[in-house]
Amino acid sequence: MDTDAQLFHDIVNEFRNSPILHYAQLGLDVQNGVVTISGRVNSFAERKAVERAAKRVTGIKTLILEIRAVAIPLVTTGTYAAAHEDSARNESS
């Protein structure tokens, strides 16, 4: 039987071994073999990677995912400059 501390360690190692996961943005709780992973990720693909990584760890009785995929808007230089100019015009009015 795996201990909670060992499960925690094994899951963190799985996150570290995944090239697309940013495990520092996730909360991880293990109690009596019940693993809860919470937080936000940048994409649905990243959310699935979290799930796959956790499922590779043996000894988990129940896996609870409380993870939201939140897309980070891409801002190009032109878009930022236009938004900044609009903001500056509104402030001077």
Residue frames as qw, qx, qy, qz and C-alpha x, y, z in Angstrom:
[[0.000, 0.889, 0.457, 0.000, 0.00, 0.00, 0.00],
 [0.412, 0.415, -0.017, 0.811, 1.42, 3.38, -1.02],
 [0.248, -0.562, -0.453, 0.646, 1.49, 6.12, 1.54],
 [0.216, 0.925, 0.303, -0.076, 0.02, 9.53, 0.81],
 [0.217, -0.820, 0.333, 0.413, 3.49, 11.08, 0.90],
 [0.455, -0.148, 0.747, 0.461, 4.75, 8.57, -1.66],
 [0.394, 0.654, 0.625, 0.161, 1.75, 9.18, -3.92],
 [0.030, 0.963, 0.053, -0.264, 2.33, 12.94, -3.68],
 [0.332, -0.612, 0.551, 0.460, 5.99, 12.47, -4.59],
 [0.482, 0.135, 0.783, 0.369, 5.19, 10.15, -7.50],
 [0.323, 0.814, 0.482, 0.029, 2.58, 12.52, -8.96],
 [0.067, -0.921, 0.167, 0.345, 4.91, 15.52, -8.73],
 [0.411, -0.366, 0.692, 0.466, 7.58, 13.48, -10.53],
 [0.459, 0.467, 0.712, 0.254, 5.10, 12.63, -13.29],
 [0.166, 0.952, 0.216, -0.141, 4.30, 16.33, -13.66],
 [0.246, -0.774, 0.409, 0.416, 7.99, 17.20, -13.84],
 [0.468, -0.109, 0.772, 0.417, 8.55, 14.58, -16.54],
 [0.429, 0.683, 0.583, 0.096, 5.81, 16.02, -18.75],
 [0.405, 0.058, 0.198, 0.891, 7.10, 18.65, -21.17],
 [0.079, -0.528, -0.385, -0.752, 3.81, 20.60, -21.31],
 [0.511, -0.699, -0.500, 0.005, 2.80, 20.74, -17.65],
 [0.088, 0.567, -0.312, 0.758, 3.35, 23.70, -15.42],
 [0.588, -0.375, -0.708, 0.115, 2.87, 21.82, -12.18],
 [0.235, -0.090, -0.416, 0.874, 3.60, 24.89, -10.06],
 [0.338, -0.141, -0.144, -0.919, 0.20, 26.27, -11.11],
 [0.687, -0.255, -0.594, -0.333, -1.58, 23.25, -9.65],
 [0.466, -0.482, 0.520, -0.529, -2.65, 22.35, -6.17],
 [0.644, 0.091, -0.754, -0.087, -2.18, 18.75, -5.11],
 [0.515, -0.410, 0.488, -0.573, -3.79, 17.12, -2.10],
 [0.604, 0.070, -0.787, -0.106, -3.54, 13.44, -1.12],
 [0.448, -0.326, 0.545, -0.629, -5.57, 11.98, 1.73],
 [0.669, -0.026, 0.701, -0.247, -5.98, 8.25, 2.26],
 [0.441, 0.076, 0.782, 0.433, -5.23, 7.54, -1.39],
 [0.303, 0.821, 0.484, 0.014, -7.73, 10.13, -2.66],
 [0.433, -0.124, 0.208, 0.868, -5.90, 12.57, -4.92],
 [0.216, 0.889, 0.380, -0.138, -7.33, 16.01, -5.64],
 [0.461, -0.010, 0.260, 0.848, -5.63, 18.16, -8.26],
 [0.115, 0.880, 0.424, -0.180, -6.86, 21.72, -8.54],
 [0.282, -0.527, 0.215, 0.772, -5.92, 24.89, -10.34],
 [0.541, 0.765, 0.062, -0.344, -5.75, 26.36, -13.80],
 [0.621, -0.100, 0.559, 0.541, -3.96, 25.30, -16.93],
 [0.066, 0.478, -0.270, -0.833, -3.50, 27.07, -20.24],
 [0.494, 0.213, -0.564, -0.627, -5.35, 24.62, -22.48],
 [0.912, -0.083, 0.085, -0.393, -7.57, 21.57, -22.61],
 [0.804, 0.360, -0.450, 0.149, -4.54, 19.61, -23.85],
 [0.130, 0.467, -0.640, 0.596, -2.67, 20.57, -20.69],
 [0.665, -0.263, 0.335, -0.614, -5.66, 19.49, -18.58],
 [0.965, 0.126, -0.154, -0.173, -5.65, 16.09, -20.30],
 [0.560, 0.470, -0.572, 0.373, -1.88, 15.84, -19.73],
 [0.281, -0.442, 0.567, -0.635, -2.44, 16.39, -15.99],
 [0.871, -0.080, 0.177, -0.451, -5.02, 13.61, -15.96],
 [0.885, 0.325, -0.331, 0.038, -2.80, 11.21, -17.92],
 [0.277, 0.537, -0.628, 0.491, 0.21, 11.95, -15.71],
 [0.494, -0.353, 0.517, -0.603, -1.76, 11.27, -12.53],
 [0.934, 0.058, 0.055, -0.347, -3.26, 8.07, -13.93],
 [0.681, 0.455, -0.551, 0.159, 0.23, 6.71, -14.59],
 [0.085, -0.453, 0.696, -0.551, 0.82, 6.64, -10.82],
 [0.601, -0.229, -0.757, -0.115, -0.18, 3.40, -9.14],
 [0.320, -0.223, -0.703, 0.594, -1.90, 3.35, -5.76],
 [0.237, -0.039, 0.055, -0.969, -4.42, 6.16, -6.31],
 [0.199, 0.348, 0.881, -0.250, -7.84, 5.10, -5.01],
 [0.262, 0.825, 0.499, -0.028, -9.77, 8.06, -6.39],
 [0.378, -0.007, 0.195, 0.905, -8.67, 10.91, -8.64],
 [0.097, 0.856, 0.461, -0.211, -10.55, 14.20, -8.42],
 [0.427, 0.168, 0.247, 0.854, -9.73, 16.86, -11.00],
 [0.010, -0.883, -0.376, 0.282, -10.76, 20.40, -10.16],
 [0.410, -0.264, 0.357, 0.797, -8.87, 21.97, -13.04],
 [0.422, 0.814, 0.278, -0.286, -10.01, 24.73, -15.33],
 [0.592, 0.163, 0.390, 0.687, -8.52, 25.24, -18.75],
 [0.055, 0.904, 0.186, -0.380, -8.18, 28.98, -19.20],
 [0.677, 0.491, 0.211, 0.506, -6.88, 30.20, -22.53],
 [0.348, -0.597, 0.007, 0.723, -4.31, 32.95, -22.29],
 [0.493, 0.841, 0.206, -0.080, -5.08, 35.62, -24.88],
 [0.678, 0.040, 0.227, 0.698, -2.29, 36.27, -27.31],
 [0.059, 0.943, 0.114, -0.308, -1.43, 39.92, -27.64],
 [0.707, 0.357, 0.175, 0.585, 0.56, 41.00, -30.64],
 [0.352, -0.233, -0.077, 0.903, 2.58, 44.18, -30.61],
 [0.080, -0.265, -0.403, -0.873, 0.14, 45.91, -32.98],
 [0.472, -0.593, -0.605, -0.244, -2.86, 44.90, -30.91],
 [0.531, -0.508, -0.391, 0.555, -1.21, 46.09, -27.71],
 [0.237, -0.070, 0.089, 0.965, -0.20, 49.39, -29.28],
 [0.231, -0.417, -0.496, -0.726, -3.73, 50.02, -30.61],
 [0.546, -0.619, -0.565, 0.010, -5.29, 49.17, -27.25],
 [0.492, -0.376, -0.246, 0.746, -2.80, 51.39, -25.45],
 [0.081, 0.129, 0.240, 0.959, -3.52, 54.31, -27.81],
 [0.385, -0.546, -0.561, -0.489, -7.28, 53.88, -27.33],
 [0.582, -0.570, -0.482, 0.321, -6.80, 53.83, -23.56],
 [0.376, -0.207, -0.071, 0.901, -4.64, 56.96, -23.66],
 [0.093, -0.322, -0.391, -0.857, -7.22, 58.79, -25.80],
 [0.496, -0.605, -0.578, -0.232, -10.01, 57.86, -23.39],
 [0.561, -0.479, -0.374, 0.562, -8.03, 59.07, -20.38],
 [0.245, -0.100, 0.061, 0.962, -7.33, 62.47, -21.97],
 [0.163, -0.478, -0.562, -0.655, -10.99, 63.04, -22.88]]
